[in-house]
């Protein structure tokens, strides 16, 4: 069965993703012992809040017209289930539990890289359903997410 997600539903999922990231990075920052990592986690937490604000402004950017490409619920449903079944993706308690379980800073960085990769995949899905004129907004956030992964990978390499 093919179903359209409403723009509001898509925005709510995106906002939930950013809120989860914010809480994840806040807790990771609290557990970090090096100033460099504390600063990076603070920066990433603030980026999640900026992204949330951007997505709240995207309500009208989602293509819900009959001319738009309908979302295949089976495909998207499997994707969303895989994301929510992830050890810490959607849901504040999942991210909080995981960042609190990191054995050390290196593991916290590994968790953060996984979180950013999952987030990146999620936003690529959203990119497929926004109106053409608004794709650049999502593409910019995707670029920022890629930069976050790069920053975390550089930190990991130096550990």
Kinemage of the C-alpha trace (Angstrom):
@kinemage 1
@onewidth
@group {chain A} dominant
@subgroup {mainchain}
@vectorlist {calphas} color= white
{ca unk a 1} P 0.000 0.000 0.000
{ca unk a 2} L 1.340 3.424 -0.949
{ca unk a 3} L 0.833 6.249 1.540
{ca unk a 4} L 1.816 9.900 1.694
{ca unk a 5} L 3.367 11.143 4.906
{ca unk a 6} L 2.149 14.591 5.793
{ca unk a 7} L 4.664 17.389 5.905
{ca unk a 8} L 3.950 17.714 9.591
{ca unk a 9} L 4.776 14.037 10.230
{ca unk a 10} L 8.073 14.343 8.368
{ca unk a 11} L 8.990 17.501 10.268
{ca unk a 12} L 8.122 15.838 13.589
{ca unk a 13} L 10.443 12.923 12.784
{ca unk a 14} L 13.242 15.292 11.781
{ca unk a 15} L 12.768 17.413 14.907
{ca unk a 16} L 12.734 14.315 17.114
{ca unk a 17} L 15.995 13.244 15.511
{ca unk a 18} L 17.616 16.593 16.304
{ca unk a 19} L 16.280 16.620 19.878
{ca unk a 20} L 17.702 13.149 20.413
{ca unk a 21} L 21.058 14.282 19.042
{ca unk a 22} L 21.049 17.307 21.317
{ca unk a 23} L 20.405 15.201 24.413
{ca unk a 24} L 22.994 12.654 23.296
{ca unk a 25} L 25.681 15.317 22.894
{ca unk a 26} L 24.766 17.079 26.136
{ca unk a 27} L 25.269 13.888 28.102
{ca unk a 28} L 28.396 12.968 26.139
{ca unk a 29} L 29.800 16.392 26.987
{ca unk a 30} L 29.101 15.855 30.690
{ca unk a 31} L 31.004 12.547 30.605
{ca unk a 32} L 33.947 13.799 28.526
{ca unk a 33} L 37.158 14.394 30.427
{ca unk a 34} L 39.244 16.234 27.829
{ca unk a 35} L 38.436 19.860 27.066
{ca unk a 36} L 38.819 19.224 23.333
{ca unk a 37} L 36.094 16.580 23.401
{ca unk a 38} L 33.872 18.654 25.705
{ca unk a 39} L 34.121 21.526 23.219
{ca unk a 40} L 33.342 19.283 20.245
{ca unk a 41} L 30.299 17.728 21.940
{ca unk a 42} L 29.070 21.214 22.905
{ca unk a 43} L 29.460 22.375 19.300
{ca unk a 44} L 27.588 19.309 18.024
{ca unk a 45} L 24.786 19.814 20.571
{ca unk a 46} L 24.367 23.410 19.408
{ca unk a 47} L 24.331 22.250 15.774
{ca unk a 48} L 21.472 19.872 16.597
{ca unk a 49} L 19.453 22.818 17.954
{ca unk a 50} L 20.152 24.825 14.777
{ca unk a 51} L 19.012 21.878 12.668
{ca unk a 52} L 15.836 21.533 14.740
{ca unk a 53} L 15.001 25.183 14.077
{ca unk a 54} L 15.637 24.678 10.365
{ca unk a 55} L 13.348 21.665 10.215
{ca unk a 56} L 10.580 23.470 12.051
{ca unk a 57} L 10.759 26.004 9.215
{ca unk a 58} L 10.423 23.260 6.595
{ca unk a 59} L 6.767 22.416 7.204
{ca unk a 60} L 5.791 23.993 3.888
{ca unk a 61} L 8.743 22.463 2.034
{ca unk a 62} L 7.443 18.902 2.054
{ca unk a 63} L 5.850 17.921 -1.241
{ca unk a 64} L 2.391 16.555 -0.471
{ca unk a 65} L 0.833 17.242 -3.840
{ca unk a 66} L -0.601 14.400 -5.921
{ca unk a 67} L 2.173 15.139 -8.429
{ca unk a 68} L 4.773 14.320 -5.799
{ca unk a 69} L 6.286 10.887 -5.557
{ca unk a 70} L 4.241 8.848 -3.094
{ca unk a 71} L 6.099 7.220 -0.268
{ca unk a 72} L 6.038 3.456 -0.297
{ca unk a 73} L 4.977 2.692 3.258
{ca unk a 74} L 6.472 -0.814 3.187
{ca unk a 75} L 9.891 0.525 2.224
{ca unk a 76} L 9.811 3.572 4.499
{ca unk a 77} L 8.211 1.599 7.313
{ca unk a 78} L 11.055 -0.923 7.243
{ca unk a 79} L 13.562 1.901 7.181
{ca unk a 80} L 12.003 3.746 10.115
{ca unk a 81} L 11.693 0.490 12.073
{ca unk a 82} L 15.381 -0.237 11.479
{ca unk a 83} L 16.227 3.280 12.652
{ca unk a 84} L 14.117 3.126 15.773
{ca unk a 85} L 15.404 -0.361 16.567
{ca unk a 86} L 18.920 1.080 16.467
{ca unk a 87} L 20.587 0.997 19.844
{ca unk a 88} L 20.193 4.740 20.297
{ca unk a 89} L 18.711 6.592 17.367
{ca unk a 90} L 15.175 7.830 18.041
{ca unk a 91} L 13.976 8.380 21.560
{ca unk a 92} L 15.681 10.455 24.205
{ca unk a 93} L 16.117 7.567 26.637
{ca unk a 94} L 17.940 5.535 23.994
{ca unk a 95} L 20.508 8.233 23.316
{ca unk a 96} L 20.883 9.070 26.983
{ca unk a 97} L 21.386 5.431 27.917
{ca unk a 98} L 23.990 4.876 25.241
{ca unk a 99} L 26.059 7.996 25.865
{ca unk a 100} L 26.043 7.181 29.579
{ca unk a 101} L 27.259 3.636 28.890
{ca unk a 102} L 30.408 4.644 27.034
{ca unk a 103} L 33.351 2.999 28.751
{ca unk a 104} L 35.690 5.812 27.762
{ca unk a 105} L 35.963 8.825 25.494
{ca unk a 106} L 36.932 6.729 22.486
{ca unk a 107} L 33.754 4.689 22.816
{ca unk a 108} L 31.733 7.907 23.231
{ca unk a 109} L 33.211 9.150 19.946
{ca unk a 110} L 32.345 5.808 18.296
{ca unk a 111} L 28.752 6.155 19.517
{ca unk a 112} L 28.659 9.724 18.185
{ca unk a 113} L 29.928 8.627 14.762
{ca unk a 114} L 27.253 5.921 14.595
{ca unk a 115} L 24.605 8.418 15.635
{ca unk a 116} L 25.718 10.882 12.950
{ca unk a 117} L 25.740 8.146 10.294
{ca unk a 118} L 22.216 7.071 11.249
{ca unk a 119} L 21.131 10.709 11.175
{ca unk a 120} L 22.709 11.157 7.755
{ca unk a 121} L 20.782 8.188 6.369
{ca unk a 122} L 17.573 9.551 7.847
{ca unk a 123} L 18.041 12.957 6.224
{ca unk a 124} L 18.854 11.410 2.860
{ca unk a 125} L 15.392 9.857 3.089
{ca unk a 126} L 13.876 13.262 3.823
{ca unk a 127} L 15.803 14.745 0.889
{ca unk a 128} L 13.846 12.445 -1.409
{ca unk a 129} L 10.508 13.909 -0.332
{ca unk a 130} L 11.033 17.656 -0.056
{ca unk a 131} L 10.037 19.957 -2.866
{ca unk a 132} L 12.772 20.618 -5.410
{ca unk a 133} L 13.041 24.280 -4.456
{ca unk a 134} L 13.761 23.294 -0.833
{ca unk a 135} L 16.235 20.479 -1.454
{ca unk a 136} L 19.179 22.813 -0.896
{ca unk a 137} L 18.096 23.360 2.722
{ca unk a 138} L 18.226 19.625 3.439
{ca unk a 139} L 21.403 19.240 1.377
{ca unk a 140} L 23.081 21.882 3.559
{ca unk a 141} L 22.161 19.977 6.701
{ca unk a 142} L 23.432 16.759 5.117
{ca unk a 143} L 26.737 18.528 4.453
{ca unk a 144} L 26.885 19.613 8.097
{ca unk a 145} L 26.205 16.044 9.243
{ca unk a 146} L 29.042 14.841 7.003
{ca unk a 147} L 31.306 17.466 8.549
{ca unk a 148} L 30.337 16.231 12.021
{ca unk a 149} L 31.387 12.704 11.032
{ca unk a 150} L 34.676 14.056 9.689
{ca unk a 151} L 35.358 16.000 12.900
{ca unk a 152} L 34.572 12.974 15.046
{ca unk a 153} L 36.738 10.731 12.859
{ca unk a 154} L 39.658 13.146 13.229
{ca unk a 155} L 39.218 13.132 17.013
{ca unk a 156} L 39.060 9.326 16.991
{ca unk a 157} L 42.219 9.108 14.913
{ca unk a 158} L 44.062 11.277 17.427
{ca unk a 159} L 43.044 9.110 20.380
